Amino acid sequence: MGIIRKRKVILYARVPSSTQKDELVNQVKYLEEQVKEYDQVISDIGSGLNMKRKGFLKLLRMILNNEVSRVVVAYPDRLVRLRNLRGSVQSTQLRNSSTKPEGQNTRTGDD
C-alpha cells in the first residue's frame, strides 16, 4: 500500500496584463469568498492564448500528477481562451448576476 495523498482544490485567477493587477486581486478575493474550503491559489498575468504562463503550467503539472480534485475559476476564459482546452479541465463557474468580482466587465475577447 502506498501513501494516500489528498487531492487539492485549486483556485485559479488570471488577468491579461499587469495594468489589471487590481482586477486580479478582486478575482482572488471573490474566489476565496465563494469557496470556503480550498488548498491553494494560483494566479497569472498574461494572455489566455499563452500556454506558457508560469501558473498555468504549474496547474497543468499538478493535474497531470493527479494532485488536483477541482479547479475553480471566476470565469472559464480565465483558465484558457481556446475552447477545445476549456472543456478538458473541469472548472466551476461562480458567476452570479448579483455577485461578481468588482471591476469585471463584459468580456470583449481581446485577451
SEBAMI-461809 format. One record per residue: residue number from 1; x, y, z of N, C-alpha, C, CB in turn. Coordinates in Angstrom, 2 decimals. Glycine has a CB too. Example, Ala and Ser with C-alpha at 12.3 -4.5 7.8 and 13.67 -1.06 7.14 Angstrom:
// SEBAMI-461809
<node num="1" n_u="13.19" n_v="-5.69" n_w="7.80" ca_u="12.30" ca_v="-4.50" ca_w="7.80" c_u="13.20" c_v="-3.30" c_w="7.80" cb_u="11.31" cb_v="-4.47" cb_w="9.05"/>
<node num="2" n_u="12.85" n_v="-2.25" n_w="7.08" ca_u="13.67" ca_v="-1.06" ca_w="7.14" c_u="12.90" c_v="0.03" c_w="7.87" cb_u="14.08" cb_v="-0.60" cb_w="5.72"/>
// end
This chain:
// SEBAMI-461809
<node num="1" n_u="0.84" n_v="-1.19" n_w="0.00" ca_u="0.00" ca_v="0.00" ca_w="0.00" c_u="0.88" c_v="1.24" c_w="0.00" cb_u="-0.95" cb_v="0.00" cb_w="1.22"/>
<node num="2" n_u="0.50" n_v="2.20" n_w="-0.83" ca_u="1.23" ca_v="3.46" ca_w="-0.89" c_u="0.58" c_v="4.52" c_w="-0.01" cb_u="1.31" cb_v="3.96" cb_w="-2.32"/>
<node num="3" n_u="1.21" n_v="5.63" n_w="0.03" ca_u="0.67" ca_v="6.76" ca_w="0.79" c_u="-0.48" c_v="7.37" c_w="0.01" cb_u="1.77" cb_v="7.81" cb_w="1.07"/>
<node num="4" n_u="-1.58" n_v="7.58" n_w="0.67" ca_u="-2.73" ca_v="8.21" ca_w="0.03" c_u="-2.64" c_v="9.71" c_w="0.26" cb_u="-4.08" cb_v="7.63" cb_w="0.60"/>
<node num="5" n_u="-2.57" n_v="10.45" n_w="-0.83" ca_u="-2.48" ca_v="11.90" ca_w="-0.74" c_u="-3.82" c_v="12.53" c_w="-1.07" cb_u="-1.40" cb_v="12.44" cb_w="-1.69"/>
<node num="6" n_u="-4.16" n_v="13.52" n_w="-0.31" ca_u="-5.39" ca_v="14.27" ca_w="-0.55" c_u="-5.21" c_v="15.11" c_w="-1.81" cb_u="-5.76" cb_v="15.16" cb_w="0.67"/>
<node num="7" n_u="-6.15" n_v="14.99" n_w="-2.73" ca_u="-6.11" ca_v="15.83" ca_w="-3.92" c_u="-6.62" c_v="17.22" c_w="-3.56" cb_u="-6.96" cb_v="15.22" cb_w="-5.07"/>
<node num="8" n_u="-6.09" n_v="18.23" n_w="-4.23" ca_u="-6.32" ca_v="19.62" ca_w="-3.85" c_u="-7.42" c_v="20.30" c_w="-4.66" cb_u="-5.05" cb_v="20.39" cb_w="-3.99"/>
<node num="9" n_u="-8.06" n_v="21.25" n_w="-4.00" ca_u="-8.96" ca_v="22.19" ca_w="-4.66" c_u="-8.14" c_v="23.45" c_w="-4.92" cb_u="-10.26" cb_v="22.49" cb_w="-3.79"/>
<node num="10" n_u="-8.04" n_v="23.83" n_w="-6.19" ca_u="-7.21" ca_v="24.96" ca_w="-6.59" c_u="-8.10" c_v="26.09" c_w="-7.09" cb_u="-6.20" cb_v="24.54" cb_w="-7.69"/>
<node num="11" n_u="-7.83" n_v="27.29" n_w="-6.60" ca_u="-8.47" ca_v="28.50" ca_w="-7.13" c_u="-7.50" c_v="29.10" c_w="-8.14" cb_u="-8.83" cb_v="29.53" cb_w="-5.98"/>
<node num="12" n_u="-7.99" n_v="29.39" n_w="-9.33" ca_u="-7.12" ca_v="29.94" ca_w="-10.38" c_u="-7.67" c_v="31.27" c_w="-10.86" cb_u="-6.98" cb_v="28.95" cb_w="-11.56"/>
<node num="13" n_u="-6.81" n_v="32.29" n_w="-10.89" ca_u="-7.20" ca_v="33.62" ca_w="-11.36" c_u="-6.16" c_v="34.10" c_w="-12.36" cb_u="-7.33" cb_v="34.62" cb_w="-10.17"/>
<node num="14" n_u="-6.64" n_v="34.87" n_w="-13.35" ca_u="-5.73" ca_v="35.41" ca_w="-14.37" c_u="-6.27" c_v="36.73" c_w="-14.91" cb_u="-5.53" cb_v="34.40" cb_w="-15.53"/>
<node num="15" n_u="-5.35" n_v="37.63" n_w="-15.19" ca_u="-5.67" ca_v="38.85" ca_w="-15.94" c_u="-4.68" c_v="38.95" c_w="-17.09" cb_u="-5.60" cb_v="40.13" cb_w="-15.02"/>
<node num="16" n_u="-5.07" n_v="39.62" n_w="-18.18" ca_u="-4.20" ca_v="39.66" ca_w="-19.36" c_u="-2.99" c_v="40.57" c_w="-19.27" cb_u="-4.99" cb_v="40.07" cb_w="-20.52"/>
<node num="17" n_u="-3.00" n_v="41.57" n_w="-18.38" ca_u="-1.84" ca_v="42.47" ca_w="-18.34" c_u="-1.60" c_v="42.99" c_w="-16.93" cb_u="-2.04" cb_v="43.65" cb_w="-19.30"/>
<node num="18" n_u="-0.39" n_v="43.46" n_w="-16.70" ca_u="-0.01" ca_v="43.94" ca_w="-15.37" c_u="-0.76" c_v="45.21" c_w="-14.98" cb_u="1.48" cb_v="44.20" cb_w="-15.32"/>
<node num="19" n_u="-1.36" n_v="45.89" n_w="-15.96" ca_u="-2.16" ca_v="47.08" ca_w="-15.63" c_u="-3.47" c_v="46.70" c_w="-14.95" cb_u="-2.45" cb_v="47.89" cb_w="-16.90"/>
<node num="20" n_u="-3.79" n_v="45.41" n_w="-14.92" ca_u="-5.03" ca_v="44.93" ca_w="-14.31" c_u="-4.80" c_v="44.16" c_w="-13.02" cb_u="-5.77" cb_v="44.06" cb_w="-15.30"/>
<node num="21" n_u="-3.71" n_v="44.47" n_w="-12.33" ca_u="-3.40" ca_v="43.78" ca_w="-11.08" c_u="-4.51" c_v="43.91" c_w="-10.05" cb_u="-2.10" cb_v="44.31" cb_w="-10.50"/>
<node num="22" n_u="-5.17" n_v="45.07" n_w="-10.02" ca_u="-6.29" ca_v="45.25" ca_w="-9.08" c_u="-7.41" c_v="44.26" c_w="-9.37" cb_u="-6.81" cb_v="46.69" cb_w="-9.15"/>
<node num="23" n_u="-7.67" n_v="44.02" n_w="-10.64" ca_u="-8.70" ca_v="43.05" ca_w="-11.01" c_u="-8.29" c_v="41.63" c_w="-10.59" cb_u="-8.96" cb_v="43.10" cb_w="-12.53"/>
<node num="24" n_u="-7.01" n_v="41.33" n_w="-10.68" ca_u="-6.51" ca_v="40.03" ca_w="-10.24" c_u="-6.76" c_v="39.85" c_w="-8.74" cb_u="-5.01" cb_v="39.88" cb_w="-10.56"/>
<node num="25" n_u="-6.47" n_v="40.88" n_w="-7.97" ca_u="-6.73" ca_v="40.84" ca_w="-6.53" c_u="-8.22" c_v="40.63" c_w="-6.27" cb_u="-6.24" cb_v="42.14" cb_w="-5.84"/>
<node num="26" n_u="-9.06" n_v="41.32" n_w="-7.04" ca_u="-10.51" ca_v="41.16" ca_w="-6.89" c_u="-10.98" c_v="39.75" c_w="-7.23" cb_u="-11.24" cb_v="42.17" cb_w="-7.77"/>
<node num="27" n_u="-10.42" n_v="39.16" n_w="-8.30" ca_u="-10.78" ca_v="37.78" ca_w="-8.66" c_u="-10.43" c_v="36.81" c_w="-7.53" cb_u="-10.06" cb_v="37.36" cb_w="-9.96"/>
<node num="28" n_u="-9.22" n_v="36.95" n_w="-7.00" ca_u="-8.78" ca_v="36.05" ca_w="-5.93" c_u="-9.69" c_v="36.22" c_w="-4.71" cb_u="-7.30" cb_v="36.33" cb_w="-5.55"/>
<node num="29" n_u="-9.95" n_v="37.46" n_w="-4.34" ca_u="-10.82" ca_v="37.73" ca_w="-3.19" c_u="-12.20" c_v="37.12" c_w="-3.41" cb_u="-10.94" cb_v="39.25" cb_w="-2.96"/>
<node num="30" n_u="-12.75" n_v="37.29" n_w="-4.58" ca_u="-14.06" ca_v="36.74" ca_w="-4.92" c_u="-14.06" c_v="35.21" c_w="-4.80" cb_u="-14.47" cb_v="37.15" cb_w="-6.33"/>
<node num="31" n_u="-13.05" n_v="34.57" n_w="-5.36" ca_u="-12.96" ca_v="33.12" ca_w="-5.30" c_u="-12.84" c_v="32.64" c_w="-3.85" cb_u="-11.76" cb_v="32.61" cb_w="-6.12"/>
<node num="32" n_u="-12.02" n_v="33.31" n_w="-3.07" ca_u="-11.84" ca_v="32.93" ca_w="-1.67" c_u="-13.14" c_v="33.09" c_w="-0.87" cb_u="-10.73" cb_v="33.77" cb_w="-1.03"/>
<node num="33" n_u="-13.93" n_v="34.09" n_w="-1.22" ca_u="-15.22" ca_v="34.29" ca_w="-0.54" c_u="-16.24" c_v="33.23" c_w="-0.94" cb_u="-15.77" cb_v="35.67" cb_w="-0.85"/>
<node num="34" n_u="-16.19" n_v="32.78" n_w="-2.20" ca_u="-17.17" ca_v="31.83" ca_w="-2.71" c_u="-16.84" c_v="30.38" c_w="-2.35" cb_u="-17.27" cb_v="31.96" cb_w="-4.21"/>
<node num="35" n_u="-15.56" n_v="30.07" n_w="-2.27" ca_u="-15.12" ca_v="28.69" ca_w="-1.99" c_u="-14.44" c_v="28.69" c_w="-0.63" cb_u="-14.14" cb_v="28.16" cb_w="-3.12"/>
<node num="36" n_u="-15.13" n_v="28.16" n_w="0.35" ca_u="-14.61" ca_v="28.22" ca_w="1.72" c_u="-13.49" c_v="27.22" c_w="1.97" cb_u="-15.73" cb_v="27.98" cb_w="2.72"/>
<node num="37" n_u="-13.56" n_v="26.08" n_w="1.32" ca_u="-12.53" ca_v="25.05" ca_w="1.53" c_u="-11.73" c_v="24.85" c_w="0.24" cb_u="-13.17" cb_v="23.71" cb_w="1.98"/>
<node num="38" n_u="-10.52" n_v="25.38" n_w="0.26" ca_u="-9.62" ca_v="25.22" ca_w="-0.87" c_u="-8.21" c_v="25.05" c_w="-0.31" cb_u="-9.70" cb_v="26.44" cb_w="-1.85"/>
<node num="39" n_u="-7.33" n_v="24.57" n_w="-1.16" ca_u="-5.97" ca_v="24.28" ca_w="-0.72" c_u="-4.92" c_v="25.27" c_w="-1.21" cb_u="-5.59" cb_v="22.91" cb_w="-1.16"/>
<node num="40" n_u="-5.16" n_v="25.85" n_w="-2.38" ca_u="-4.12" ca_v="26.68" ca_w="-2.96" c_u="-4.73" c_v="27.66" c_w="-3.96" cb_u="-3.05" cb_v="25.81" cb_w="-3.65"/>
<node num="41" n_u="-4.11" n_v="28.83" n_w="-4.07" ca_u="-4.46" ca_v="29.83" ca_w="-5.08" c_u="-3.30" c_v="29.93" c_w="-6.06" cb_u="-4.79" cb_v="31.23" cb_w="-4.43"/>
<node num="42" n_u="-3.60" n_v="29.83" n_w="-7.34" ca_u="-2.61" ca_v="30.02" ca_w="-8.38" c_u="-3.12" c_v="31.17" c_w="-9.25" cb_u="-2.36" cb_v="28.70" cb_w="-9.24"/>
<node num="43" n_u="-2.24" n_v="32.13" n_w="-9.53" ca_u="-2.65" ca_v="33.25" ca_w="-10.36" c_u="-1.61" c_v="33.53" c_w="-11.43" cb_u="-2.89" cb_v="34.50" cb_w="-9.51"/>
<node num="44" n_u="-2.07" n_v="34.18" n_w="-12.48" ca_u="-1.21" ca_v="34.51" ca_w="-13.62" c_u="-1.54" c_v="35.90" c_w="-14.13" cb_u="-1.37" cb_v="33.48" cb_w="-14.75"/>
<node num="45" n_u="-0.55" n_v="36.51" n_w="-14.75" ca_u="-0.74" ca_v="37.72" ca_w="-15.52" c_u="-0.24" c_v="37.40" c_w="-16.92" cb_u="0.00" cb_v="38.97" cb_w="-14.89"/>
<node num="46" n_u="-1.16" n_v="37.41" n_w="-17.89" ca_u="-0.78" ca_v="37.08" ca_w="-19.26" c_u="-1.99" c_v="36.67" c_w="-20.07" cb_u="0.26" cb_v="35.98" cb_w="-19.28"/>
<node num="47" n_u="-1.83" n_v="36.64" n_w="-21.35" ca_u="-2.91" ca_v="36.30" ca_w="-22.27" c_u="-3.39" c_v="34.86" c_w="-22.07" cb_u="-2.46" cb_v="36.49" cb_w="-23.71"/>
<node num="48" n_u="-4.69" n_v="34.66" n_w="-22.20" ca_u="-5.25" ca_v="33.32" ca_w="-22.13" c_u="-4.84" c_v="32.46" c_w="-23.30" cb_u="-6.75" cb_v="33.39" cb_w="-22.06"/>
<node num="49" n_u="-4.28" n_v="33.06" n_w="-24.35" ca_u="-3.79" ca_v="32.31" ca_w="-25.50" c_u="-2.36" c_v="31.81" c_w="-25.28" cb_u="-3.85" cb_v="33.18" cb_w="-26.76"/>
<node num="50" n_u="-1.68" n_v="32.36" n_w="-24.27" ca_u="-0.30" ca_v="31.99" ca_w="-23.96" c_u="-0.31" c_v="30.73" c_w="-23.10" cb_u="0.45" cb_v="33.15" cb_w="-23.24"/>
<node num="51" n_u="0.09" n_v="29.63" n_w="-23.67" ca_u="0.09" ca_v="28.36" ca_w="-22.94" c_u="1.34" c_v="28.17" c_w="-22.08" cb_u="-0.03" cb_v="27.20" cb_w="-23.91"/>
<node num="52" n_u="2.21" n_v="29.17" n_w="-22.03" ca_u="3.45" ca_v="29.06" ca_w="-21.25" c_u="3.42" c_v="29.92" c_w="-19.99" cb_u="4.64" cb_v="29.45" cb_w="-22.11"/>
<node num="53" n_u="2.23" n_v="30.29" n_w="-19.55" ca_u="2.13" ca_v="31.06" ca_w="-18.31" c_u="2.60" c_v="30.19" c_w="-17.15" cb_u="0.67" cb_v="31.55" cb_w="-18.08"/>
<node num="54" n_u="3.38" n_v="30.79" n_w="-16.26" ca_u="4.01" ca_v="30.05" ca_w="-15.16" c_u="2.96" c_v="29.33" c_w="-14.29" cb_u="4.84" cb_v="31.00" cb_w="-14.30"/>
<node num="55" n_u="1.94" n_v="30.06" n_w="-13.86" ca_u="0.91" ca_v="29.47" ca_w="-13.02" c_u="0.11" c_v="28.40" c_w="-13.74" cb_u="-0.02" cb_v="30.54" cb_w="-12.51"/>
<node num="56" n_u="-0.21" n_v="28.65" n_w="-15.01" ca_u="-0.95" ca_v="27.67" ca_w="-15.81" c_u="-0.17" c_v="26.37" c_w="-15.94" cb_u="-1.28" cb_v="28.24" cb_w="-17.20"/>
<node num="57" n_u="1.14" n_v="26.48" n_w="-16.22" ca_u="1.98" ca_v="25.28" ca_w="-16.35" c_u="2.06" c_v="24.53" c_w="-15.02" cb_u="3.38" cb_v="25.66" cb_w="-16.83"/>
<node num="58" n_u="2.16" n_v="25.26" n_w="-13.92" ca_u="2.18" ca_v="24.63" ca_w="-12.60" c_u="0.88" c_v="23.87" c_w="-12.36" cb_u="2.41" cb_v="25.68" cb_w="-11.48"/>
<node num="59" n_u="-0.23" n_v="24.51" n_w="-12.67" ca_u="-1.54" ca_v="23.87" ca_w="-12.51" c_u="-1.66" c_v="22.63" c_w="-13.39" cb_u="-2.67" cb_v="24.86" cb_w="-12.85"/>
<node num="60" n_u="-1.22" n_v="22.74" n_w="-14.62" ca_u="-1.28" ca_v="21.60" ca_w="-15.54" c_u="-0.45" c_v="20.43" c_w="-15.04" cb_u="-0.80" cb_v="22.03" cb_w="-16.93"/>
<node num="61" n_u="0.77" n_v="20.72" n_w="-14.52" ca_u="1.61" ca_v="19.65" ca_w="-13.96" c_u="0.91" c_v="18.97" c_w="-12.78" cb_u="2.97" cb_v="20.22" cb_w="-13.50"/>
<node num="62" n_u="0.29" n_v="19.78" n_w="-11.92" ca_u="-0.42" ca_v="19.22" ca_w="-10.77" c_u="-1.58" c_v="18.33" c_w="-11.21" cb_u="-0.94" cb_v="20.35" cb_w="-9.86"/>
<node num="63" n_u="-2.31" n_v="18.77" n_w="-12.24" ca_u="-3.43" ca_v="17.97" ca_w="-12.76" c_u="-2.91" c_v="16.66" c_w="-13.33" cb_u="-4.21" cb_v="18.76" cb_w="-13.84"/>
<node num="64" n_u="-1.86" n_v="16.73" n_w="-14.13" ca_u="-1.30" ca_v="15.53" ca_w="-14.75" c_u="-0.72" c_v="14.56" c_w="-13.72" cb_u="-0.22" cb_v="15.90" cb_w="-15.75"/>
<node num="65" n_u="-0.29" n_v="15.08" n_w="-12.57" ca_u="0.22" ca_v="14.25" ca_w="-11.48" c_u="-0.90" c_v="13.78" c_w="-10.55" cb_u="1.27" cb_v="15.01" cb_w="-10.69"/>
<node num="66" n_u="-2.13" n_v="14.03" n_w="-10.95" ca_u="-3.31" ca_v="13.60" ca_w="-10.19" c_u="-3.34" c_v="14.21" c_w="-8.78" cb_u="-3.34" cb_v="12.07" cb_w="-10.09"/>
<node num="67" n_u="-2.87" n_v="15.45" n_w="-8.66" ca_u="-2.83" ca_v="16.13" ca_w="-7.38" c_u="-4.05" c_v="17.04" c_w="-7.16" cb_u="-1.57" cb_v="16.94" cb_w="-7.27"/>
<node num="68" n_u="-4.87" n_v="17.21" n_w="-8.19" ca_u="-5.97" ca_v="18.17" ca_w="-8.15" c_u="-7.31" c_v="17.46" c_w="-8.29" cb_u="-5.80" cb_v="19.22" cb_w="-9.27"/>
<node num="69" n_u="-8.22" n_v="17.81" n_w="-7.37" ca_u="-9.57" ca_v="17.26" ca_w="-7.48" c_u="-10.50" c_v="18.22" c_w="-8.20" cb_u="-10.13" cb_v="16.94" cb_w="-6.10"/>
<node num="70" n_u="-10.21" n_v="19.54" n_w="-8.08" ca_u="-11.10" ca_v="20.53" ca_w="-8.69" c_u="-10.35" c_v="21.83" c_w="-8.91" cb_u="-12.35" cb_v="20.76" cb_w="-7.82"/>
<node num="71" n_u="-10.62" n_v="22.47" n_w="-10.04" ca_u="-10.09" ca_v="23.80" ca_w="-10.35" c_u="-11.28" c_v="24.74" c_w="-10.38" cb_u="-9.29" cb_v="23.82" cb_w="-11.71"/>
<node num="72" n_u="-11.20" n_v="25.83" n_w="-9.63" ca_u="-12.30" ca_v="26.79" ca_w="-9.58" c_u="-11.81" c_v="28.11" c_w="-10.15" cb_u="-12.83" cb_v="26.97" cb_w="-8.12"/>
<node num="73" n_u="-12.56" n_v="28.64" n_w="-11.11" ca_u="-12.25" ca_v="29.91" ca_w="-11.74" c_u="-13.49" c_v="30.80" c_w="-11.68" cb_u="-11.77" cb_v="29.72" cb_w="-13.20"/>
<node num="74" n_u="-13.29" n_v="32.11" n_w="-11.66" ca_u="-14.43" ca_v="33.03" ca_w="-11.66" c_u="-15.11" c_v="33.04" c_w="-13.02" cb_u="-13.98" cb_v="34.45" cb_w="-11.28"/>
<node num="75" n_u="-14.33" n_v="32.91" n_w="-14.08" ca_u="-14.83" ca_v="32.88" ca_w="-15.45" c_u="-14.04" c_v="31.82" c_w="-16.21" cb_u="-14.71" cb_v="34.30" cb_w="-16.14"/>
<node num="76" n_u="-14.69" n_v="31.01" n_w="-17.04" ca_u="-13.95" ca_v="29.96" ca_w="-17.77" c_u="-12.81" c_v="30.50" c_w="-18.62" cb_u="-14.90" cb_v="29.20" cb_w="-18.65"/>
<node num="77" n_u="-12.95" n_v="31.70" n_w="-19.18" ca_u="-11.87" ca_v="32.22" ca_w="-20.03" c_u="-10.65" c_v="32.65" c_w="-19.23" cb_u="-12.38" cb_v="33.38" cb_w="-20.84"/>
<node num="78" n_u="-10.72" n_v="32.64" n_w="-17.92" ca_u="-9.54" ca_v="32.96" ca_w="-17.12" c_u="-8.53" c_v="31.82" c_w="-17.19" cb_u="-9.94" cb_v="33.23" cb_w="-15.66"/>
<node num="79" n_u="-9.00" n_v="30.62" n_w="-17.37" ca_u="-8.10" ca_v="29.48" ca_w="-17.45" c_u="-7.39" c_v="29.45" c_w="-18.80" cb_u="-8.86" cb_v="28.17" cb_w="-17.22"/>
<node num="80" n_u="-8.18" n_v="29.46" n_w="-19.86" ca_u="-7.61" ca_v="29.39" ca_w="-21.21" c_u="-8.62" c_v="29.94" c_w="-22.20" cb_u="-7.23" cb_v="27.92" cb_w="-21.58"/>
<node num="81" n_u="-8.13" n_v="30.52" n_w="-23.29" ca_u="-9.00" ca_v="31.12" ca_w="-24.29" c_u="-9.37" c_v="30.17" c_w="-25.42" cb_u="-8.34" cb_v="32.33" cb_w="-24.87"/>
<node num="82" n_u="-8.79" n_v="29.01" n_w="-25.49" ca_u="-9.09" ca_v="28.06" ca_w="-26.57" c_u="-10.23" c_v="27.15" c_w="-26.13" cb_u="-7.83" cb_v="27.23" cb_w="-26.94"/>
<node num="83" n_u="-11.30" n_v="27.15" n_w="-26.86" ca_u="-12.49" ca_v="26.40" ca_w="-26.47" c_u="-12.22" c_v="24.91" c_w="-26.28" cb_u="-13.57" cb_v="26.58" cb_w="-27.51"/>
<node num="84" n_u="-11.41" n_v="24.30" n_w="-27.12" ca_u="-11.19" ca_v="22.86" ca_w="-27.01" c_u="-10.46" c_v="22.49" c_w="-25.71" cb_u="-10.41" cb_v="22.36" cb_w="-28.20"/>
<node num="85" n_u="-9.60" n_v="23.36" n_w="-25.19" ca_u="-8.92" ca_v="23.07" ca_w="-23.94" c_u="-9.79" c_v="23.39" c_w="-22.73" cb_u="-7.62" cb_v="23.84" cb_w="-23.85"/>
<node num="86" n_u="-10.67" n_v="24.37" n_w="-22.88" ca_u="-11.54" ca_v="24.74" ca_w="-21.76" c_u="-12.34" c_v="23.54" c_w="-21.27" cb_u="-12.48" cb_v="25.87" cb_w="-22.18"/>
<node num="87" n_u="-12.85" n_v="22.75" n_w="-22.17" ca_u="-13.67" ca_v="21.61" ca_w="-21.78" c_u="-12.87" c_v="20.45" c_w="-21.22" cb_u="-14.45" cb_v="21.14" cb_w="-22.95"/>
<node num="88" n_u="-11.55" n_v="20.45" n_w="-21.42" ca_u="-10.76" ca_v="19.31" ca_w="-20.96" c_u="-10.41" c_v="19.37" c_w="-19.49" cb_u="-9.50" cb_v="19.21" cb_w="-21.77"/>
<node num="89" n_u="-10.51" n_v="20.54" n_w="-18.90" ca_u="-10.25" ca_v="20.68" ca_w="-17.47" c_u="-11.55" c_v="21.15" c_w="-16.83" cb_u="-9.07" cb_v="21.67" cb_w="-17.18"/>
<node num="90" n_u="-12.07" n_v="20.35" n_w="-15.93" ca_u="-13.33" ca_v="20.71" ca_w="-15.30" c_u="-13.16" c_v="21.98" c_w="-14.49" cb_u="-13.85" cb_v="19.56" cb_w="-14.42"/>
<node num="91" n_u="-14.04" n_v="22.95" n_w="-14.75" ca_u="-13.99" ca_v="24.19" ca_w="-13.98" c_u="-15.39" c_v="24.49" c_w="-13.46" cb_u="-13.46" cb_v="25.37" cb_w="-14.84"/>
<node num="92" n_u="-15.44" n_v="25.27" n_w="-12.43" ca_u="-16.70" ca_v="25.67" ca_w="-11.87" c_u="-16.84" c_v="27.16" c_w="-12.06" cb_u="-16.82" cb_v="25.28" cb_w="-10.38"/>
<node num="93" n_u="-17.90" n_v="27.55" n_w="-12.72" ca_u="-18.12" ca_v="28.97" ca_w="-12.94" c_u="-18.97" c_v="29.50" c_w="-11.81" cb_u="-18.80" cb_v="29.22" cb_w="-14.32"/>
<node num="94" n_u="-18.46" n_v="30.51" n_w="-11.14" ca_u="-19.14" ca_v="31.05" ca_w="-9.98" c_u="-19.92" c_v="32.31" c_w="-10.32" cb_u="-18.15" cb_v="31.33" cb_w="-8.89"/>
<node num="95" n_u="-20.08" n_v="32.59" n_w="-11.59" ca_u="-20.76" ca_v="33.82" ca_w="-11.97" c_u="-22.21" c_v="33.80" c_w="-11.49" cb_u="-20.71" cb_v="34.01" cb_w="-13.50"/>
<node num="96" n_u="-22.60" n_v="34.87" n_w="-10.86" ca_u="-23.95" ca_v="35.04" ca_w="-10.35" c_u="-24.32" c_v="36.47" c_w="-10.68" cb_u="-24.07" cb_v="34.72" cb_w="-8.79"/>
<node num="97" n_u="-25.49" n_v="36.69" n_w="-11.19" ca_u="-25.85" ca_v="38.02" ca_w="-11.65" c_u="-25.78" c_v="39.07" c_w="-10.54" cb_u="-27.23" cb_v="38.01" cb_w="-12.24"/>
<node num="98" n_u="-25.97" n_v="38.67" n_w="-9.29" ca_u="-25.93" ca_v="39.65" ca_w="-8.21" c_u="-24.56" c_v="39.76" c_w="-7.54" cb_u="-26.97" cb_v="39.31" cb_w="-7.18"/>
<node num="99" n_u="-23.68" n_v="38.76" n_w="-7.74" ca_u="-22.36" ca_v="38.84" ca_w="-7.12" c_u="-21.31" c_v="38.41" c_w="-8.13" cb_u="-22.28" cb_v="37.95" cb_w="-5.86"/>
<node num="100" n_u="-20.52" n_v="39.37" n_w="-8.56" ca_u="-19.38" ca_v="39.05" ca_w="-9.41" c_u="-18.24" c_v="39.96" c_w="-9.01" cb_u="-19.72" cb_v="39.20" cb_w="-10.93"/>
<node num="101" n_u="-17.01" n_v="39.57" n_w="-9.29" ca_u="-15.87" ca_v="40.35" ca_w="-8.82" c_u="-15.95" c_v="41.81" c_w="-9.26" cb_u="-14.57" cb_v="39.74" cb_w="-9.32"/>
<node num="102" n_u="-15.55" n_v="42.70" n_w="-8.38" ca_u="-15.53" ca_v="44.12" ca_w="-8.71" c_u="-14.65" c_v="44.35" c_w="-9.93" cb_u="-15.04" cb_v="44.96" cb_w="-7.51"/>
<node num="103" n_u="-15.07" n_v="45.29" n_w="-10.74" ca_u="-14.26" ca_v="45.65" ca_w="-11.91" c_u="-14.42" c_v="44.70" c_w="-13.07" cb_u="-12.83" cb_v="45.71" cb_w="-11.52"/>
<node num="104" n_u="-15.26" n_v="43.69" n_w="-12.96" ca_u="-15.45" ca_v="42.75" ca_w="-14.05" c_u="-16.47" c_v="43.31" c_w="-15.01" cb_u="-15.88" cb_v="41.35" cb_w="-13.53"/>
<node num="105" n_u="-16.08" n_v="43.47" n_w="-16.25" ca_u="-16.98" ca_v="43.95" ca_w="-17.29" c_u="-17.25" c_v="42.82" c_w="-18.26" cb_u="-16.40" cb_v="45.16" cb_w="-18.02"/>
<node num="106" n_u="-18.14" n_v="43.06" n_w="-19.19" ca_u="-18.41" ca_v="42.08" ca_w="-20.22" c_u="-17.13" c_v="41.85" c_w="-21.02" cb_u="-19.57" cb_v="42.53" cb_w="-21.15"/>
<node num="107" n_u="-16.80" n_v="40.62" n_w="-21.28" ca_u="-15.58" ca_v="40.27" ca_w="-21.98" c_u="-15.71" c_v="40.62" c_w="-23.46" cb_u="-15.26" cb_v="38.77" cb_w="-21.81"/>
<node num="108" n_u="-14.65" n_v="41.20" n_w="-24.01" ca_u="-14.64" ca_v="41.57" ca_w="-25.42" c_u="-13.90" c_v="40.57" c_w="-26.28" cb_u="-14.03" cb_v="42.94" cb_w="-25.59"/>
<node num="109" n_u="-13.20" n_v="39.64" n_w="-25.63" ca_u="-12.48" ca_v="38.62" ca_w="-26.38" c_u="-11.10" c_v="39.06" c_w="-26.83" cb_u="-13.26" cb_v="38.22" cb_w="-27.57"/>
<node num="110" n_u="-10.61" n_v="40.18" n_w="-26.32" ca_u="-9.30" ca_v="40.66" ca_w="-26.76" c_u="-8.15" c_v="40.20" c_w="-25.90" cb_u="-9.30" cb_v="42.12" cb_w="-26.81"/>
<node num="111" n_u="-8.40" n_v="39.40" n_w="-24.89" ca_u="-7.28" ca_v="38.91" ca_w="-24.06" c_u="-7.20" c_v="37.44" c_w="-24.19" cb_u="-7.44" cb_v="39.30" cb_w="-22.58"/>
// end
